[in-house]
Structures are given as structure tokens and as C-alpha cells.
Amino acid sequence: MGTRPCKQRRARLTAGALLALQISLIASASHDAAAADAPRSSTAATTSVRASVPVSAIRPAGARTAVTGTYDADVLATARSPYRQETAPQTETATRTETATRTETKTRAETKTKTKAGAEAGTTSRTEAAASSHPIQPIRIGHVQATQQLRKAGLRWKSSGGCTDRSVRTCTSLEAVRAATVTDVIALKQRSGCPVVVTGGTEVGHAPGRYSHHRGYKLDIKPNDCINRYITREHVLDGIRGDGAPLYRDSGTVYARESDHWDILFR
């Protein structure tokens, strides 16, 4: 009695599965022992396949096209699996190397930034130290420029000797006066609204010192009721000077009331 077609198809599928399994085992074994025992392992594996597969399952090469593509894909996957397992550690090593490289690059960048910041801080410190050891010198102007600014602002200047020679004590000179001193005396007139006449500047004959007439920090102005009232009312009495002159202070400005003029220190 003949075999039914269904049974024949089932037998073929079973044979195909067995063949695929045998091929995967052969591929794995040949990969592990190819260097030492390739001829012998190949013969043994071939003999094993022939012995384990039924005669009825061996078909011509042309008949293999009847087996579905499922087994071919499984065989390919099984044959490639050992190589996947070997390449996985390599991928992990590459990832670690890349991570280490990125970390090193980031560390170098941070170190460079910190070094630059430290250098800038050091430069700033040196600059500040230099500024402390070498204070900025005040801007000074000549007599002509100073008197022009006073006249333009409504102030006047007067000399008892009728001269501007800085080396003569009876003259009134504004040579080398600080520009800030001229600005401050103009501001005094503007705040008080009083007439202001400069009678003493940088000429010789005044007391020496760091903040003196000669160095352009002090001016003498002629007293009048308006300016007298403004200074004594708007400023705080801050003691008596050694020569008996009352002192009035406003921030950095000090007004000393001498017998015939106001001796004013502008700082």
C-alpha cells in the first residue's frame, strides 16, 4: 500500500529539520576544532549525518527546493551565532574606549579652562597691585585753560599783585591746578548761587603738604555774606584748626575760615 502525500510531506519536513540541525552542529564543531582536527572531524561529522538520516530522507539536490525558506533562515542564523558571540566583547571594548576618550577630552578642556581662569585672576591681581603701588596721577591744566573755565561758569579770579607768576607769592596762579579742583569750585558756585572770586591758587607762599595749594588741591576764595552763609549753614562744623580757623566739612571738601578768605580743600 503506497504512502499518502501528507505523510510524505511530513517526512520531508522532518528530514529537512534534521539536516538543518546537523549542518548547525557541523558549523559549530568545525569552527572550534578546525586547526587541530579538520579532516577527521569533517569525516566523522559527515558519517554521523549519513548514519542518523534515514535513507528515505536523502533526496537529490534538485528536490531541496521543496523545503520552505524557514529552515534555510534558521540554518543561516545558527551558523552565524558563534561569530556574534565573539564580536560582542569587541563592541563593548570599543564603547569603553570611546567613553574613556570622551572623559579624557572633557577633563583636558576643564583643566584648560581652569588654567585660563587662574591666569586671568593672576593678571587682575597683578594689575590691582600695580595700581596700588602706582596711583593714578590727577589731570592738571594750565592757568589759561583754568581761568577760561572759571570765566565761562561765571566765576572771577583776582591777584593782589596783579600777576599770574607761580613763583611770586603775591600773584594768583592756576598753573598746574587739578582739573577736578576747578570743576569743584564751579560746582560750589552753582549749588550756592553766590558770587565766587578766586584769590589764591598754586603760587608759592602757602603751607606745603600732600594736599596743598602748590599741588593743586586747594583754592582761596574771597568771603561775602552769601557764600559765608551757605558754607556755615550747609556744612557741619568739624573743629578748630591749629591757627584758630573754624573748619566746616562736606564729604571730602574742607572749608577753613581764615581772617580774610576761605581756604578750601577739594578732594
C-alpha positions in Angstrom: 0.0 0.0 0.0 1.5 3.4 -1.0 2.4 6.3 1.3 -0.1 9.1 1.5 1.1 12.5 0.3 0.6 14.2 3.7 2.8 11.6 5.3 5.4 12.1 2.6 5.4 15.9 3.1 5.7 15.4 6.9 8.7 13.1 6.4 10.3 15.6 4.2 9.9 18.4 6.6 11.3 16.2 9.4 14.3 15.3 7.3 14.9 18.9 6.4 14.8 19.9 10.1 17.3 17.2 11.0 19.5 18.2 8.1 19.4 21.8 9.3 20.3 20.8 12.9 23.2 18.6 11.6 24.5 21.5 9.5 24.5 23.9 12.5 26.3 21.3 14.6 28.9 20.8 11.9 29.5 24.5 11.6 30.0 24.9 15.3 32.3 22.0 15.6 34.3 22.9 12.6 34.8 26.5 13.9 36.2 25.3 17.3 38.4 22.4 16.1 39.3 23.4 12.5 43.1 23.9 13.3 43.7 20.6 15.1 41.3 18.1 13.6 39.7 19.4 10.5 39.9 16.3 8.2 39.0 13.9 10.9 36.1 16.0 12.3 34.7 16.6 8.8 34.7 12.8 8.0 33.2 12.0 11.4 30.6 14.6 11.1 29.7 13.5 7.5 29.5 9.9 8.7 27.3 10.9 11.6 24.9 12.8 9.4 24.7 9.9 7.0 24.1 7.4 9.8 21.5 9.5 11.5 19.4 10.5 8.5 17.1 7.8 7.1 17.7 6.7 3.6 14.3 7.7 2.6 15.1 11.3 3.7 18.0 11.7 1.3 16.9 13.4 -1.8 18.5 14.7 -4.9 19.8 18.3 -4.9 17.0 19.4 -7.0 14.4 18.2 -4.6 15.7 20.5 -1.8 13.8 23.4 -3.3 10.6 21.9 -1.9 11.8 22.7 1.6 10.4 26.0 2.8 12.6 29.0 3.4 12.0 28.8 7.2 14.7 26.2 7.6 17.2 28.0 5.4 16.9 31.1 7.6 17.3 29.1 10.8 20.4 27.4 9.4 21.9 30.8 8.5 21.1 32.2 11.9 22.5 29.2 13.7 25.7 29.2 11.6 26.3 32.9 12.3 25.6 32.8 16.1 29.1 31.8 17.2 30.6 34.8 15.4 28.1 37.2 17.0 29.2 36.0 20.5 32.8 36.7 19.6 32.2 40.2 18.3 30.1 41.3 21.2 33.1 41.8 23.6 34.8 43.8 20.8 31.9 46.1 20.6 31.9 46.5 24.4 35.6 47.3 24.4 35.2 49.9 21.6 32.4 51.5 23.7 34.6 51.7 26.8 37.5 53.1 24.7 35.2 55.8 23.3 33.9 56.7 26.7 37.4 56.9 28.1 38.4 59.1 25.2 35.5 61.5 25.8 36.2 61.6 29.5 39.8 62.5 28.9 38.9 65.2 26.4 36.4 66.7 28.8 39.0 66.6 31.6 41.6 68.4 29.4 39.0 71.0 28.4 38.1 71.7 32.1 41.8 71.8 33.1 42.5 74.3 30.3 39.5 76.5 31.4 40.7 76.5 35.0 44.2 77.3 33.9 43.0 80.2 31.8 40.8 81.5 34.7 43.7 81.3 37.1 45.9 83.1 34.7 43.3 85.9 34.3 42.8 86.1 38.0 46.6 86.4 38.5 46.8 89.1 35.8 44.0 91.0 37.6 45.7 90.7 40.9 49.0 92.0 39.4 47.2 94.9 37.8 45.5 95.8 41.0 48.8 95.6 42.9 50.4 97.8 40.3 47.6 100.3 40.5 48.1 100.4 44.3 51.8 100.9 44.1 51.4 103.5 41.3 48.3 105.5 42.0 46.7 107.3 39.1 48.0 110.8 38.7 45.4 113.6 38.7 44.8 115.5 35.5 46.3 119.0 35.6 45.6 122.0 33.4 47.3 125.3 32.7 46.5 128.8 34.0 44.9 130.0 30.8 42.6 126.9 30.4 41.6 127.1 34.1 40.7 130.8 34.0 38.7 130.3 30.8 36.6 127.6 32.5 36.0 129.8 35.5 35.0 132.8 33.4 32.7 130.7 31.3 30.9 129.4 34.5 30.6 133.0 36.0 33.5 132.9 38.4 36.3 135.5 38.6 39.9 135.4 39.9 41.9 138.3 41.4 45.5 138.8 42.3 46.7 141.3 44.9 50.0 141.7 42.9 48.2 141.9 39.6 50.2 139.0 38.2 50.0 135.2 37.4 53.6 134.1 38.0 53.5 131.0 40.1 56.9 131.7 41.7 55.7 135.0 43.1 53.7 134.8 46.3 51.7 138.0 45.7 50.4 136.6 42.3 47.4 134.4 41.8 48.3 131.5 39.5 46.3 128.5 38.5 49.2 126.8 36.6 49.2 123.0 37.1 46.0 123.1 39.1 43.9 119.9 39.2 41.1 119.8 36.7 38.9 118.3 39.4 39.6 121.3 41.7 38.4 123.7 39.0 35.3 121.6 38.5 34.5 121.5 42.2 34.8 125.3 42.7 32.5 125.8 39.8 30.0 123.3 41.4 30.2 125.3 44.6 29.0 128.4 42.9 26.2 126.5 41.1 25.0 125.0 44.4 25.2 128.2 46.5 24.1 130.7 43.8 26.6 133.1 45.3 29.4 135.1 43.6 32.7 133.3 43.9 36.1 135.1 43.4 39.3 133.0 43.4 42.2 134.9 45.2 44.7 132.1 45.7 45.9 129.2 43.6 49.1 127.2 43.1 51.5 130.0 43.6 54.2 129.9 46.3 53.7 131.2 49.8 51.1 128.6 51.1 51.6 125.8 53.5 53.3 122.7 52.0 51.8 119.2 52.1 50.4 116.4 50.0 47.0 118.2 49.7 48.3 121.7 49.3 47.9 124.8 47.2 51.0 124.0 45.2 49.9 120.5 44.3 46.6 121.9 43.0 44.2 120.6 45.7 43.4 123.9 47.4 42.0 127.3 46.4 41.3 130.6 48.3 38.1 132.4 47.6 37.0 135.9 48.8 34.4 135.9 51.6 31.0 137.6 51.2 27.7 137.4 53.1 26.2 134.9 50.6 29.0 132.4 50.5 29.6 132.7 54.2 26.0 131.9 55.0 25.9 129.0 52.6 29.1 127.3 54.0 28.2 127.7 57.6 24.6 126.6 57.3 25.0 123.7 54.8 28.1 122.2 56.3 29.0 120.7 59.6 31.4 122.4 62.0 34.3 120.0 62.4 36.5 121.6 64.9 39.1 124.4 65.0 42.4 124.3 63.1 45.7 125.0 64.8 45.8 128.6 63.7 42.3 129.2 65.1 40.3 128.9 61.8 37.0 127.1 62.2 36.6 124.0 59.9 33.5 123.0 58.1 33.3 119.7 56.3 31.2 118.3 53.5 32.3 114.8 52.5 35.9 115.3 51.1 35.7 119.1 51.0 37.0 121.1 54.0 36.4 124.8 54.4 38.7 126.8 56.7 37.5 130.3 57.6 40.6 132.5 57.8 40.6 136.2 58.6 40.4 137.5 55.0 39.5 134.5 52.9 38.1 130.9 52.8 40.8 128.3 52.4 39.1 125.3 50.7 40.5 121.8 50.3 38.9 119.9 47.4 39.5 116.1 47.4 
